[in-house]
Amino acid sequence: MPSVSRVHLTALIVASMLFMEQLDGTILSTALPSIANSLQVDTVATSVALTSYIIGLAIFIPASGALADRLGSRTVLTGAIIMFVSCSVACASAHSLLFLACMRTLQGIGGALMVPVGRLVVLRSTPREELLRTMTWMMLPATLGPLLGPVVGGLITTYLSWRWNFYLNIPVGIIGLILTRRFIPEVKMEQPPPFDLKGLLLAGSGLAFLSIAAELISHNEGTTTLLLVLLGAGGSLMGSYGRHASSLSTPLLDFRLLATPTFRISVMGGAASRIAVGAFPFLIPTFLQIGAGLTAAQSGMITFAAPVGAIAMRPWVPALLKRWGFRKVLMANGGSAAILASIIALFQHGQTLWPLYPILFAAGMAQATQFSAYNTIAYADIPATRMSAATSFYSTMQQLMLSLGICIAAGSLTVSCLLHKHAEPRGADFTAAFLTVGLISLLAVPAAAALSPTAGATLSGKKD
């Protein structure tokens, strides 16, 4: 068993990769108007730069655990970092939205092989009694990435260029590569099960078609025939995958994991919360820039309150869960995204924005608590032999919900603009989008209520 210091060092290295991947997933949110102007496209259409990245993640995350078991964790991580950084350089040179979207998809593939494998290394090397503290520490960058993304992206876009958002990955990637080669163990299975190539083709293609259809629908683009073909093809492929997976003992995406209550509830409740997390980095900066007339840097400085709140809350999460338990904390915290969405929806053009600072600070605290709990309780009852399959499944669902959040946000804006006959989103359109996302996020409350009062007690240390 590795020493606690070695476990923490491994978690820190994985956390740096997680930070780079999560930061990259949201850093462009404040740069979308600038990208639209540079590439001469509609601002809302540039959300494809966000969703294409998540599509790449969603397609290849299912294979991450199987590849790590077969090739070794350090080998997969090394290749993933190199691919991620190389595609970042390609994105920075993009001169069309199509090329940018293609490179972002490839970059997402690198992220798909980088983060879940790193998380798997941590889960396998951490004693169960240290899991909550280690995951809380490791998930801090995962929280900071999406929250700092708009801040960093706003400053870089305003004072340099949106292209420098991608160049930022180069030094971080090089450091991560050196640390990975030096400290990450080469963990692999001696006799891994046969690689499910058919499953990857079916699930990956199905997820791709469904994600593309969601993207087109969210922007009111594509003919009815095209959308029906994409939805039909995606649904058929996923149905075929389901039948294929039921005949295998070790499929890439094993839905039998949902039979474990804590894992199932974490997936379901986390899905509702992650839709909001995916939507807000797109909605809030766009609202501040288009709806309130701020620059990218100004909007970034407002959203900076959220990561400050997350940092302030992280040290208290283990004690909070020890005192109240996973069920009560997740239930009480489940409505935080809906409250945030409702408050922002009340803001009108010309109204002072200073109240957003404490609101976003509190939202950062709530988000830090929510996802520390979800990402820990998910693996509370998963046996070591199923950990690889669980991380692949959980990471796939996580990225799908983030993508769905962006599509719902963009789709709500598009529908509202069509109903009000606006070319660009206005105050009422943002109100509709925020309220839609907030209502969906409320589903996290009944999901958390389904947890046993003693769920995760061995992890949190809560006494009866």
C-alpha positions as a printed Julia matrix, in Angstrom:
464×3 Matrix{Float64}:
   0.0     0.0     0.0
   1.49    3.42   -0.97
   2.27    5.87    1.81
  -0.14    8.73    2.48
   2.41   11.25    1.17
   2.79    9.27   -2.04
  -0.98    9.09   -2.44
  -1.27   12.85   -1.97
   1.53   13.47   -4.49
  -0.23   11.27   -7.04
  -3.5    13.1    -6.35
  -1.76   16.45   -6.83
  -0.35   15.42  -10.21
  -3.74   14.14  -11.35
  -5.33   17.32  -10.02
  -3.06   19.43  -12.24
  -4.22   17.47  -15.3
  -7.81   17.8   -14.17
  -7.34   21.52  -13.76
  -5.91   21.88  -17.28
  -8.72   19.84  -18.81
 -11.51   21.59  -16.9
 -10.01   25.05  -17.44
  -9.76   24.39  -21.15
 -13.37   23.25  -21.23
 -14.63   26.63  -19.99
 -11.9    29.19  -20.67
 -13.45   30.01  -24.05
 -16.83   30.95  -22.56
 -15.94   34.64  -22.21
 -14.06   34.58  -25.53
 -17.05   33.47  -27.65
 -18.02   36.99  -28.81
 -14.38   37.68  -29.71
 -14.11   34.37  -31.58
 -17.36   35.13  -33.41
 -16.0    38.5   -34.51
 -12.63   37.05  -35.53
 -14.1    34.13  -37.49
 -17.09   36.17  -38.74
 -19.84   33.92  -37.38
 -22.85   34.34  -35.06
 -22.0    34.54  -31.34
 -24.44   31.82  -30.24
 -23.1    29.5   -32.98
 -19.63   29.64  -31.41
 -20.88   27.46  -28.55
 -19.91   24.63  -30.93
 -16.34   25.35  -29.78
 -17.45   24.22  -26.31
 -19.7    21.32  -27.28
 -17.3    19.83  -29.85
 -14.71   19.49  -27.1
 -17.2    17.69  -24.88
 -18.24   15.45  -27.8
 -14.63   14.26  -28.11
 -14.59   13.59  -24.39
 -17.88   11.7   -24.43
 -16.93    9.43  -27.34
 -13.61    8.19  -25.96
 -14.06    8.29  -22.2
 -15.74    4.84  -22.27
 -12.49    3.34  -23.56
 -10.22    5.09  -21.04
 -10.34    2.45  -18.31
  -9.96   -0.47  -20.72
  -6.96    1.16  -22.41
  -5.31    1.88  -19.05
  -5.79   -1.76  -17.99
  -4.23   -2.9   -21.25
  -1.45   -0.38  -21.96
  -0.69    0.92  -18.47
  -1.79    4.09  -16.73
   1.46    6.02  -17.2
   1.65    5.18  -20.93
  -1.93    6.28  -21.58
  -1.5     9.48  -19.57
   1.7    10.37  -21.42
   0.1     9.94  -24.84
  -3.02   11.83  -23.78
  -1.07   14.86  -22.55
   0.97   15.03  -25.76
  -2.22   14.86  -27.86
  -3.98   17.45  -25.71
  -1.16   20.01  -25.97
  -0.6    19.42  -29.7
  -4.28   20.02  -30.45
  -4.19   23.16  -28.28
  -1.55   24.59  -30.61
  -3.7    23.65  -33.62
  -6.76   25.36  -32.07
  -4.75   28.53  -31.56
  -4.03   28.69  -35.3
  -7.68   28.19  -36.35
  -9.09   30.57  -38.98
 -12.52   28.98  -39.37
 -15.13   27.73  -36.93
 -15.17   24.31  -38.62
 -11.41   23.82  -38.16
 -11.62   25.03  -34.56
 -14.47   22.61  -33.83
 -12.54   19.69  -35.38
  -9.39   20.42  -33.39
 -11.43   20.87  -30.22
 -12.92   17.42  -30.79
  -9.45   15.89  -31.09
  -8.37   17.84  -28.03
 -11.37   16.37  -26.21
 -10.15   12.88  -27.11
  -6.86   13.68  -25.36
  -8.81   14.87  -22.33
 -10.95   11.72  -22.45
  -7.86    9.55  -22.03
  -6.18   11.86  -19.54
  -8.57   12.64  -16.69
 -10.45    9.35  -16.07
  -7.21    7.37  -16.11
  -5.67    9.78  -13.61
  -8.71    9.49  -11.37
  -8.5     5.69  -11.63
  -4.87    5.77  -10.44
  -5.89    7.8    -7.38
  -8.85    5.54   -6.54
  -6.71    2.42   -6.78
  -3.89    3.8    -4.65
  -5.91    5.52   -1.89
  -6.95    3.68    1.31
 -10.73    3.87    1.74
 -10.46    5.8     5.01
  -8.44    8.5     3.17
 -10.7     8.64    0.1
 -12.9    11.59    1.13
  -9.96   13.8     2.1
  -7.98   12.84   -1.01
 -10.93   13.34   -3.38
 -11.77   16.66   -1.77
  -8.19   17.8    -2.34
  -8.05   16.42   -5.87
 -11.44   17.85   -6.9
 -10.48   21.41   -5.95
  -8.85   22.0    -9.37
 -11.91   20.4   -10.99
 -14.03   23.08   -9.31
 -11.58   25.9    -9.93
 -11.15   25.06  -13.62
 -14.73   25.84  -14.72
 -14.97   28.8   -12.33
 -11.61   30.35  -13.19
 -12.07   29.68  -16.9
 -14.24   32.76  -17.55
 -11.88   34.95  -15.47
  -8.67   33.83  -17.14
 -10.33   33.7   -20.55
 -11.73   37.21  -20.12
  -8.38   38.73  -19.19
  -6.5    36.92  -21.95
  -9.13   37.74  -24.58
  -9.29   41.41  -23.62
  -5.58   42.15  -23.28
  -3.99   39.56  -25.61
  -6.11   37.44  -27.96
  -8.54   34.53  -27.68
  -5.81   32.38  -29.28
  -3.64   32.7   -26.16
  -6.27   30.75  -24.23
  -4.9    27.68  -26.01
  -1.22   28.58  -25.71
  -1.75   28.56  -21.94
  -1.95   24.75  -22.07
   1.62   24.36  -23.31
   3.57   25.07  -20.05
   0.96   23.28  -17.91
   1.08   20.26  -20.18
   4.88   20.09  -20.18
   4.99   20.19  -16.37
   2.29   17.52  -16.18
   4.18   15.33  -18.64
   7.4    15.51  -16.62
   5.63   14.72  -13.34
   3.69   11.87  -14.92
   6.82   10.19  -16.25
   8.52   10.61  -12.87
   5.83    9.76  -10.31
   2.74    8.08  -11.84
   2.98    4.26  -11.53
   2.59    2.02  -14.58
  -0.46    0.08  -13.41
  -2.0    -2.47  -15.78
  -3.83   -5.78  -15.66
  -1.79   -8.89  -16.3
  -4.62  -10.55  -18.21
  -7.09   -7.84  -19.29
 -10.37   -8.91  -20.89
 -10.67   -8.59  -24.68
 -11.02   -4.99  -25.83
 -14.62   -4.24  -26.82
 -13.96   -2.56  -30.18
 -17.5    -3.16  -31.4
 -18.84   -1.56  -28.25
 -16.61    1.49  -28.75
 -17.8     1.9   -32.34
 -21.46    1.54  -31.38
 -21.45    3.68  -28.24
 -19.01    6.28  -29.61
 -20.93    6.72  -32.87
 -24.26    6.81  -31.07
 -23.09    9.46  -28.61
 -21.58   11.48  -31.47
 -24.81   11.49  -33.51
 -26.93   12.42  -30.51
 -24.53   15.19  -29.47
 -24.47   16.66  -33.0
 -28.27   16.56  -33.15
 -28.5    18.33  -29.77
 -26.08   20.99  -31.0
 -28.1    21.62  -34.2
 -31.41   21.69  -32.34
 -30.02   24.14  -29.77
 -29.25   26.64  -32.57
 -32.37   25.96  -34.64
 -30.17   24.69  -37.46
 -30.44   21.71  -39.77
 -33.44   20.42  -41.7
 -36.1    18.31  -40.05
 -34.96   15.34  -42.13
 -31.34   15.72  -41.04
 -32.29   16.0   -37.37
 -34.54   12.95  -37.54
 -31.78   10.96  -39.25
 -29.22   11.97  -36.59
 -31.58   11.23  -33.7
 -32.71    7.97  -35.24
 -29.16    6.85  -35.99
 -27.94    7.83  -32.53
 -30.82    6.13  -30.77
 -30.49    2.98  -32.89
 -26.74    2.75  -32.28
 -27.17    3.19  -28.51
 -29.93    0.58  -28.55
 -27.62   -1.77  -30.42
 -24.91   -1.06  -27.89
 -27.28   -1.9   -25.06
 -28.06   -5.29  -26.6
 -24.38   -5.86  -27.33
 -23.3    -4.9   -23.79
 -25.84   -7.23  -22.18
 -24.06  -10.2   -23.74
 -20.62   -9.28  -22.36
 -19.19   -9.71  -18.89
 -16.98   -6.6   -19.21
 -18.51   -4.05  -21.63
 -17.0    -0.58  -22.02
 -20.07    1.1   -20.52
 -21.5    -1.3   -17.97
 -25.02   -0.21  -17.0
 -25.11   -2.97  -14.39
 -23.08   -0.63  -12.2
 -26.31    1.32  -11.65
 -27.51   -1.57   -9.49
 -25.26   -0.13   -6.75
 -27.51    2.47   -5.0
 -24.82    5.0    -4.08
 -23.35    4.91   -7.58
 -26.77    5.18   -9.26
 -27.92    8.09   -7.12
 -24.63    9.93   -7.6
 -25.03    9.56  -11.37
 -28.66   10.74  -11.34
 -28.31   13.59   -8.86
 -24.99   14.61  -10.33
 -26.59   14.72  -13.79
 -29.1    17.39  -12.74
 -26.4    19.47  -11.05
 -23.91   19.1   -13.9
 -26.43   20.36  -16.45
 -26.36   23.64  -14.52
 -22.57   23.55  -14.21
 -22.31   23.08  -17.97
 -24.8    25.84  -18.7
 -23.59   28.59  -16.34
 -20.07   29.08  -17.81
 -21.81   29.68  -21.15
 -24.81   31.68  -19.9
 -23.31   33.98  -17.27
 -20.43   35.51  -19.32
 -22.72   35.82  -22.36
 -25.34   37.54  -20.21
 -22.78   39.93  -18.73
 -21.28   40.81  -22.11
 -24.33   40.88  -24.39
 -27.08   41.51  -21.85
 -25.18   43.93  -19.57
 -22.66   45.37  -22.05
 -19.49   44.44  -20.13
 -16.13   43.56  -21.64
 -14.76   40.03  -21.4
 -12.35   41.16  -18.66
 -15.1    42.88  -16.66
 -17.38   39.86  -16.81
 -14.47   37.63  -15.82
 -13.75   39.71  -12.74
 -17.36   39.33  -11.6
 -17.38   35.56  -12.05
 -14.06   35.4   -10.16
 -16.11   35.47   -6.93
 -17.18   31.85   -7.54
 -13.71   30.22   -7.38
 -12.93   32.29   -4.29
 -15.99   30.8    -2.64
 -14.97   27.31   -3.75
 -11.48   27.7    -2.27
 -12.92   29.01    0.98
 -15.31   26.08    1.29
 -13.08   23.13    0.37
 -11.32   22.7     3.76
 -14.7    22.5     5.5
 -16.3    19.86    3.27
 -14.99   16.76    5.15
 -16.14   18.18    8.49
 -19.52   19.12    7.03
 -20.07   15.6     5.69
 -18.87   14.07    8.96
 -21.37   16.16   10.92
 -24.44   15.8     8.69
 -23.73   12.9     6.31
 -23.93   12.71    2.52
 -27.72   12.54    2.27
 -28.55   15.67    4.27
 -25.75   17.74    2.74
 -26.68   16.82   -0.84
 -30.38   17.44   -0.22
 -29.8    20.84    1.38
 -27.32   21.84   -1.3
 -29.3    20.46   -4.24
 -31.32   23.6    -4.83
 -28.34   25.98   -4.89
 -28.08   26.1    -8.69
 -31.8    26.85   -9.01
 -31.51   29.69   -6.48
 -28.53   31.15   -8.37
 -30.37   30.9   -11.7
 -33.51   32.53  -10.28
 -31.6    35.45   -8.78
 -29.65   36.17  -11.96
 -32.87   35.9   -13.98
 -34.23   38.88  -12.0
 -31.45   41.22  -13.14
 -32.5    43.79  -15.72
 -30.41   45.82  -18.17
 -28.88   48.86  -16.48
 -29.29   47.46  -12.98
 -26.24   47.49  -10.69
 -24.35   44.19  -10.8
 -22.45   44.37   -7.51
 -24.87   41.95   -5.74
 -23.58   39.26   -8.11
 -20.29   39.13   -6.18
 -21.72   37.63   -2.94
 -24.2    35.54   -4.94
 -21.47   33.92   -7.02
 -19.26   33.54   -3.94
 -22.01   31.52   -2.26
 -22.58   29.57   -5.49
 -18.89   28.6    -5.55
 -19.14   27.33   -1.98
 -22.22   25.28   -2.84
 -20.63   23.82   -5.98
 -17.47   22.82   -4.11
 -19.57   20.97   -1.52
 -21.85   19.34   -4.09
 -19.21   17.78   -6.29
 -16.82   16.77   -3.53
 -19.71   14.75   -2.12
 -20.89   13.33   -5.44
 -17.43   12.31   -6.63
 -16.73   10.51   -3.36
 -20.02    8.77   -2.66
 -20.09    7.41   -6.23
 -17.26    4.97   -5.41
 -18.2     4.2    -1.8
 -19.58    0.72   -2.54
 -17.77   -0.13   -5.79
 -15.39   -3.11   -5.39
 -11.78   -2.68   -6.48
 -12.25   -5.07   -9.41
 -14.99   -2.81  -10.85
 -13.27    0.52  -10.27
 -11.99    0.84  -13.85
 -15.45    0.3   -15.34
 -17.0     2.68  -12.77
 -14.63    5.57  -13.54
 -15.23    5.18  -17.3
 -19.01    5.09  -16.88
 -19.13    7.96  -14.38
 -16.83   10.18  -16.43
 -18.87    9.53  -19.58
 -22.11   10.54  -17.88
 -20.42   13.57  -16.34
 -19.27   14.91  -19.7
 -22.59   14.13  -21.4
 -24.43   16.2   -18.8
 -22.01   19.11  -19.2
 -22.59   19.0   -22.96
 -26.34   18.77  -22.45
 -26.18   21.81  -20.15
 -24.55   23.92  -22.88
 -27.09   22.7   -25.45
 -30.02   23.45  -23.13
 -28.66   26.93  -22.4
 -28.0    27.74  -26.06
 -31.29   26.15  -27.11
 -33.28   28.16  -24.56
 -31.72   31.39  -25.83
 -32.4    30.43  -29.44
 -36.06   29.5   -28.83
 -36.68   32.65  -26.81
 -35.07   34.82  -29.51
 -37.3    33.19  -32.14
 -40.43   33.72  -30.04
 -39.55   37.37  -29.39
 -38.19   37.87  -32.94
 -34.76   39.03  -31.75
 -31.58   38.63  -33.76
 -29.44   38.77  -30.57
 -30.39   37.59  -27.06
 -31.94   40.23  -24.78
 -32.91   40.4   -21.11
 -36.1    38.32  -21.4
 -34.23   35.65  -23.39
 -31.59   35.27  -20.68
 -34.32   35.13  -18.03
 -35.97   32.21  -19.83
 -32.66   30.38  -20.21
 -31.64   30.79  -16.56
 -35.05   29.67  -15.29
 -35.03   26.61  -17.56
 -31.62   25.5   -16.29
 -32.59   26.22  -12.68
 -35.74   24.09  -12.86
 -33.8    21.14  -14.27
 -31.16   21.4   -11.55
 -33.85   20.99   -8.86
 -34.09   17.3    -9.8
 -30.93   16.8    -7.73
 -32.95   17.18   -4.51
 -35.24   14.11   -4.86
 -32.28   12.11   -6.19
 -30.28   12.86   -3.04
 -33.32   12.08   -0.87
 -33.18    8.49   -2.17
 -29.81    7.95   -0.45
 -29.73    5.93    2.73
 -29.13    8.12    5.83
 -26.01    6.03    6.51
 -24.71    6.11    2.92
 -20.96    6.75    2.82
 -20.63    6.72    6.62
 -17.35    4.77    6.4
 -15.95    7.52    4.17
 -17.21   10.56    6.08
 -16.79    9.14    9.58
 -20.33   10.15   10.53
 -21.61    8.5    13.72
 -25.18    7.26   14.02
